[in-house]
Amino acid sequence: MLILPLPARPDWSRPPLVTLAIMLLCLIAFLMQGSDQQRYAEAWRFYQQSGTAKIELAAYQDDLKRNNKRQPELQGFGESRTIALFQAMEADRDFMLRLRRQEVITPSNPEFETWRKGRARFDALRARIVTENYALNGQEPRLASLFSHMFLHGDIMHLSGNMAVLFVVGYTIESALGPLGFLALYLLGGLGAALPDLLLAGNHRLSLGASGAISAVMAAYLVLFGRRQINFFYWLIFFFGTLRGPALAILPLWLGNELLQYFVLDRDGHVNYLAHFAGLLSGAVLIGLYRWRRHGKSADSVHKQDADQAIDSMRRQAEKLVTEMQFGHAALHYKKLLTEYPQADTELIEAYLRIARLARQPELLADAELRLLMAGSEATNRVSPLLLAETLAHHRPKLSARRWDNLLRHLIDGKQLDCAEGIVLRLLAQSEIGQSTLQQASRLAEAFFAAGQIERGEPLRRLLASRATAA
């Protein structure tokens, strides 16, 4: 069973740098792991040929007999039997601890020096094996491996599957939490996913892979969106498709699937289902705490997405009314949209004005014109200069000097010089003139000269010169 959320497309104007960096680190780590089999084969060959294997394995079997411990069940013959005995010895923590303390093969043993040098060389060769040294060993955890195991993978399918899922949900979460917040979620979620390996160390001797941390990111996605309706992709045996439902409704299914796989369907498998389960819980708890600190509110980007969806829905309703020639009702829809969501794109204000003109309702038209002028008087907004000029031809609201300057900037940039000239002359006739207004007037004069209208640019330049002399 596979169920994955289908988030919105990433905003590449603000790329998910941490998500991409994690993917790159996983790829680099995987390339470093590429020679591990060769390194392991070299270490194992030395272990056997140097006689170290013969000395240690014989000492291990004698130790089991001496302490009345159960002999390991060995299957196969020859080297496969030797490997099985070696693995059983390495899993015996008490024996390995005493072996390294030189309490099993003591200095009084005639083979001690041969063994000591062989063991030191064998350990040095194994230290070059990336997976063995940086994967998480639940029986002997190290601080470095608690984090490094999140970037290691067993094979190319393991890597590619994890990276695909990480990117699908990662860029949305990074956009919501910010780069540092997302990195903290990934690392803390990965640590949470490692808890079963630390508490139940016998289940998986070595644990590696980003899937535990990614599970935390996946659960974080669901908790961020809460009861909101989102799209999912599902694949169940021969059936696949998309569905829409509350985000949080999927979390119990994910948790239940991991437990079902671990206890029933794949009990002897090599997938670390408990790490997935713990990662999901960790991500859910972490984002639950995040929302609790925000008094239940989700991330700002999630609320923005809600607003964008509502705006899109209301815009579609207005456009449908336009196709039905119901211009009055369509204009009312646009007015409601812009009242509820004043941050809506200026294109919607322009559409409102055009429909209000068709509706022939003076109140709606006046409201649309005022909204257009107010939007155009903001420096950061992009409004049609032609619509601004047409509106200013008969609508001159009371605005601050800063807003008039911004309108002038839009008009001059948009080559609406006639309208800009009327505003400039009116502003220059006032007793108090700001420096910004003089700058816009100078820009208008230059625009006249550039357009070949010297007869209009020259008087304006002289007027500005006289103003400067008077000042």
GISUL-V569191 format. One line per field, one symbol per residue. ss: DSSP state (2 for helix, 1 for strand, 0 for the rest). psi: psi as a letter, one per 20 degrees, with the letter a starting at -180 (. if undefined). A space follows every 50 residues. Layout:
# GISUL-V569191
ss: ???
psi: ???
This chain:
# GISUL-V569191
ss: 01111000000222002222222222222222200222222222222220 02222222222222220000000000002222222222222022222222 00000000000222222222222222000222220110000022222222 20000222222222222222222222222222222222222220222220 00000110002222222222222220001111111100111111110022 22222222222222200000002222222222222222222220000002 22222222222222222222222000222222222222220000022222 22222222200222222222222222000000002222222200000000 22222222222220002222222222220000002222222222222222 000222222222222222220
psi: ppoqqnrrqqoihmqnggghgggghhgghhhhihjhggggggghgggghi ihgggghghghhhgghjlqppqopqarchhhggghghhghinggghghgh jkignrhiphjggggggggggghghhiiogghhirpohhmqqgghhghii jqqhahhgghgghggghghghghhhgirghggggggghhhghhighhhhm iigogppqqihghhhghghhgghgicjqprqqpqoodipqbqrprpghhh ghggghgghggghfhlhjrjpmhhhgghgggggggghghghghjliqaqh hghhhgggggggghghgghghghjkmhghghhghggghghmijqqhhhgg gggghhhhhlohghgggggghghhghjphiqoqohghgghgihjonroqr hghhghgggggghjkmhgghgggghghhiqhppqhhghghghhgghhggh jjmhihhghhghghghghgh.
